[in-house]
Amino acid sequence: NPLSTFLFCMATERLLRRLEERGIAFLA
């Protein structure tokens, strides 16, 4: 299902971005 794959990619990108922001805040 292309739609579910698209939503999964968006959710993964959002999660990675959140983890990256948290990692930067943790390092700083």
CHARMM-style PDB file with segment names, atoms N, HN, CA, C and O in Angstrom:
ATOM      1  N   ASN     1       0.860  -1.197   0.000  1.00  0.00      PROA
ATOM      2  CA  ASN     1       0.000   0.000   0.000  1.00  0.00      PROA
ATOM      3  C   ASN     1       0.896   1.248   0.000  1.00  0.00      PROA
ATOM      4  O   ASN     1       1.572   1.508   0.996  1.00  0.00      PROA
ATOM      5  N   PRO     2       0.917   2.013  -1.079  1.00  0.00      PROA
ATOM      6  CA  PRO     2       1.785   3.198  -1.145  1.00  0.00      PROA
ATOM      7  C   PRO     2       1.470   4.218  -0.060  1.00  0.00      PROA
ATOM      8  O   PRO     2       2.376   4.867   0.464  1.00  0.00      PROA
ATOM      9  N   LEU     3       0.193   4.365   0.282  1.00  0.00      PROA
ATOM     10  HN  LEU     3      -0.543   3.839  -0.143  1.00  0.00      PROA
ATOM     11  CA  LEU     3      -0.180   5.368   1.276  1.00  0.00      PROA
ATOM     12  C   LEU     3       0.397   5.013   2.637  1.00  0.00      PROA
ATOM     13  O   LEU     3       0.944   5.876   3.324  1.00  0.00      PROA
ATOM     14  N   SER     4       0.280   3.753   3.032  1.00  0.00      PROA
ATOM     15  HN  SER     4      -0.165   3.052   2.475  1.00  0.00      PROA
ATOM     16  CA  SER     4       0.808   3.350   4.339  1.00  0.00      PROA
ATOM     17  C   SER     4       2.326   3.490   4.358  1.00  0.00      PROA
ATOM     18  O   SER     4       2.909   3.855   5.379  1.00  0.00      PROA
ATOM     19  N   THR     5       2.965   3.197   3.224  1.00  0.00      PROA
ATOM     20  HN  THR     5       2.492   2.901   2.394  1.00  0.00      PROA
ATOM     21  CA  THR     5       4.422   3.343   3.155  1.00  0.00      PROA
ATOM     22  C   THR     5       4.807   4.813   3.296  1.00  0.00      PROA
ATOM     23  O   THR     5       5.777   5.140   3.980  1.00  0.00      PROA
ATOM     24  N   PHE     6       4.050   5.693   2.653  1.00  0.00      PROA
ATOM     25  HN  PHE     6       3.262   5.427   2.098  1.00  0.00      PROA
ATOM     26  CA  PHE     6       4.320   7.128   2.735  1.00  0.00      PROA
ATOM     27  C   PHE     6       4.162   7.617   4.171  1.00  0.00      PROA
ATOM     28  O   PHE     6       5.000   8.365   4.675  1.00  0.00      PROA
ATOM     29  N   LEU     7       3.080   7.190   4.829  1.00  0.00      PROA
ATOM     30  HN  LEU     7       2.399   6.582   4.419  1.00  0.00      PROA
ATOM     31  CA  LEU     7       2.858   7.603   6.213  1.00  0.00      PROA
ATOM     32  C   LEU     7       3.957   7.061   7.117  1.00  0.00      PROA
ATOM     33  O   LEU     7       4.404   7.750   8.034  1.00  0.00      PROA
ATOM     34  N   PHE     8       4.394   5.831   6.864  1.00  0.00      PROA
ATOM     35  HN  PHE     8       4.031   5.271   6.119  1.00  0.00      PROA
ATOM     36  CA  PHE     8       5.453   5.234   7.674  1.00  0.00      PROA
ATOM     37  C   PHE     8       6.748   6.021   7.514  1.00  0.00      PROA
ATOM     38  O   PHE     8       7.459   6.259   8.490  1.00  0.00      PROA
ATOM     39  N   CYS     9       7.053   6.425   6.278  1.00  0.00      PROA
ATOM     40  HN  CYS     9       6.475   6.231   5.485  1.00  0.00      PROA
ATOM     41  CA  CYS     9       8.274   7.205   6.039  1.00  0.00      PROA
ATOM     42  C   CYS     9       8.186   8.556   6.745  1.00  0.00      PROA
ATOM     43  O   CYS     9       9.167   9.013   7.332  1.00  0.00      PROA
ATOM     44  N   MET    10       7.024   9.194   6.691  1.00  0.00      PROA
ATOM     45  HN  MET    10       6.228   8.822   6.214  1.00  0.00      PROA
ATOM     46  CA  MET    10       6.864  10.483   7.357  1.00  0.00      PROA
ATOM     47  C   MET    10       7.032  10.326   8.859  1.00  0.00      PROA
ATOM     48  O   MET    10       7.696  11.145   9.495  1.00  0.00      PROA
ATOM     49  N   ALA    11       6.438   9.283   9.435  1.00  0.00      PROA
ATOM     50  HN  ALA    11       5.898   8.619   8.918  1.00  0.00      PROA
ATOM     51  CA  ALA    11       6.544   9.067  10.881  1.00  0.00      PROA
ATOM     52  C   ALA    11       7.995   8.794  11.269  1.00  0.00      PROA
ATOM     53  O   ALA    11       8.469   9.275  12.299  1.00  0.00      PROA
ATOM     54  N   THR    12       8.693   8.024  10.444  1.00  0.00      PROA
ATOM     55  HN  THR    12       8.308   7.634   9.608  1.00  0.00      PROA
ATOM     56  CA  THR    12      10.095   7.715  10.750  1.00  0.00      PROA
ATOM     57  C   THR    12      10.947   8.973  10.685  1.00  0.00      PROA
ATOM     58  O   THR    12      11.803   9.199  11.541  1.00  0.00      PROA
ATOM     59  N   GLU    13      10.708   9.798   9.658  1.00  0.00      PROA
ATOM     60  HN  GLU    13      10.013   9.614   8.962  1.00  0.00      PROA
ATOM     61  CA  GLU    13      11.482  11.034   9.522  1.00  0.00      PROA
ATOM     62  C   GLU    13      11.226  11.947  10.712  1.00  0.00      PROA
ATOM     63  O   GLU    13      12.156  12.564  11.232  1.00  0.00      PROA
ATOM     64  N   ARG    14       9.964  12.039  11.150  1.00  0.00      PROA
ATOM     65  HN  ARG    14       9.209  11.538  10.728  1.00  0.00      PROA
ATOM     66  CA  ARG    14       9.629  12.886  12.287  1.00  0.00      PROA
ATOM     67  C   ARG    14      10.301  12.370  13.554  1.00  0.00      PROA
ATOM     68  O   ARG    14      10.798  13.152  14.364  1.00  0.00      PROA
ATOM     69  N   LEU    15      10.312  11.047  13.719  1.00  0.00      PROA
ATOM     70  HN  LEU    15       9.908  10.412  13.060  1.00  0.00      PROA
ATOM     71  CA  LEU    15      10.935  10.457  14.906  1.00  0.00      PROA
ATOM     72  C   LEU    15      12.440  10.717  14.901  1.00  0.00      PROA
ATOM     73  O   LEU    15      13.016  11.084  15.925  1.00  0.00      PROA
ATOM     74  N   LEU    16      13.075  10.523  13.741  1.00  0.00      PROA
ATOM     75  HN  LEU    16      12.608  10.224  12.909  1.00  0.00      PROA
ATOM     76  CA  LEU    16      14.523  10.756  13.657  1.00  0.00      PROA
ATOM     77  C   LEU    16      14.847  12.217  13.931  1.00  0.00      PROA
ATOM     78  O   LEU    16      15.835  12.515  14.602  1.00  0.00      PROA
ATOM     79  N   ARG    17      14.028  13.131  13.422  1.00  0.00      PROA
ATOM     80  HN  ARG    17      13.225  12.889  12.878  1.00  0.00      PROA
ATOM     81  CA  ARG    17      14.272  14.555  13.648  1.00  0.00      PROA
ATOM     82  C   ARG    17      14.141  14.878  15.130  1.00  0.00      PROA
ATOM     83  O   ARG    17      14.932  15.654  15.667  1.00  0.00      PROA
ATOM     84  N   ARG    18      13.149  14.290  15.795  1.00  0.00      PROA
ATOM     85  HN  ARG    18      12.507  13.660  15.359  1.00  0.00      PROA
ATOM     86  CA  ARG    18      12.957  14.531  17.219  1.00  0.00      PROA
ATOM     87  C   ARG    18      14.143  13.993  18.014  1.00  0.00      PROA
ATOM     88  O   ARG    18      14.625  14.638  18.944  1.00  0.00      PROA
ATOM     89  N   LEU    19      14.609  12.796  17.634  1.00  0.00      PROA
ATOM     90  HN  LEU    19      14.217  12.272  16.878  1.00  0.00      PROA
ATOM     91  CA  LEU    19      15.763  12.215  18.328  1.00  0.00      PROA
ATOM     92  C   LEU    19      17.010  13.062  18.083  1.00  0.00      PROA
ATOM     93  O   LEU    19      17.830  13.229  18.986  1.00  0.00      PROA
ATOM     94  N   GLU    20      17.160  13.595  16.876  1.00  0.00      PROA
ATOM     95  HN  GLU    20      16.494  13.459  16.142  1.00  0.00      PROA
ATOM     96  CA  GLU    20      18.323  14.425  16.565  1.00  0.00      PROA
ATOM     97  C   GLU    20      18.295  15.700  17.403  1.00  0.00      PROA
ATOM     98  O   GLU    20      19.323  16.099  17.952  1.00  0.00      PROA
ATOM     99  N   GLU    21      17.131  16.345  17.509  1.00  0.00      PROA
ATOM    100  HN  GLU    21      16.297  16.021  17.063  1.00  0.00      PROA
ATOM    101  CA  GLU    21      17.022  17.555  18.320  1.00  0.00      PROA
ATOM    102  C   GLU    21      17.330  17.243  19.777  1.00  0.00      PROA
ATOM    103  O   GLU    21      18.034  18.005  20.440  1.00  0.00      PROA
ATOM    104  N   ARG    22      16.808  16.131  20.277  1.00  0.00      PROA
ATOM    105  HN  ARG    22      16.236  15.512  19.738  1.00  0.00      PROA
ATOM    106  CA  ARG    22      17.045  15.754  21.666  1.00  0.00      PROA
ATOM    107  C   ARG    22      18.523  15.439  21.886  1.00  0.00      PROA
ATOM    108  O   ARG    22      19.082  15.768  22.931  1.00  0.00      PROA
ATOM    109  N   GLY    23      19.161  14.792  20.886  1.00  0.00      PROA
ATOM    110  HN  GLY    23      18.706  14.525  20.036  1.00  0.00      PROA
ATOM    111  CA  GLY    23      20.585  14.470  20.999  1.00  0.00      PROA
ATOM    112  C   GLY    23      21.431  15.734  21.042  1.00  0.00      PROA
ATOM    113  O   GLY    23      22.376  15.826  21.825  1.00  0.00      PROA
ATOM    114  N   ILE    24      21.091  16.718  20.195  1.00  0.00      PROA
ATOM    115  HN  ILE    24      20.323  16.644  19.559  1.00  0.00      PROA
ATOM    116  CA  ILE    24      21.837  17.974  20.180  1.00  0.00      PROA
ATOM    117  C   ILE    24      21.657  18.692  21.517  1.00  0.00      PROA
ATOM    118  O   ILE    24      22.621  19.219  22.072  1.00  0.00      PROA
ATOM    119  N   ALA    25      20.439  18.713  22.031  1.00  0.00      PROA
ATOM    120  HN  ALA    25      19.656  18.285  21.580  1.00  0.00      PROA
ATOM    121  CA  ALA    25      20.187  19.367  23.312  1.00  0.00      PROA
ATOM    122  C   ALA    25      20.932  18.643  24.425  1.00  0.00      PROA
ATOM    123  O   ALA    25      21.418  19.274  25.363  1.00  0.00      PROA
ATOM    124  N   PHE    26      21.023  17.312  24.323  1.00  0.00      PROA
ATOM    125  HN  PHE    26      20.627  16.799  23.561  1.00  0.00      PROA
ATOM    126  CA  PHE    26      21.711  16.531  25.350  1.00  0.00      PROA
ATOM    127  C   PHE    26      23.217  16.799  25.294  1.00  0.00      PROA
ATOM    128  O   PHE    26      23.867  16.930  26.331  1.00  0.00      PROA
ATOM    129  N   LEU    27      23.767  16.879  24.075  1.00  0.00      PROA
ATOM    130  HN  LEU    27      23.239  16.773  23.233  1.00  0.00      PROA
ATOM    131  CA  LEU    27      25.203  17.138  23.944  1.00  0.00      PROA
ATOM    132  C   LEU    27      25.532  18.569  24.356  1.00  0.00      PROA
ATOM    133  O   LEU    27      26.599  18.820  24.917  1.00  0.00      PROA
ATOM    134  N   ALA    28      24.635  19.501  24.086  1.00  0.00      PROA
ATOM    135  HN  ALA    28      23.768  19.297  23.630  1.00  0.00      PROA
ATOM    136  CA  ALA    28      24.868  20.904  24.428  1.00  0.00      PROA
ATOM    137  C   ALA    28      24.484  21.159  25.888  1.00  0.00      PROA
ATOM    138  OT1 ALA    28      24.607  22.284  26.372  1.00  0.00      PROA
TER     139      ALA     28
END
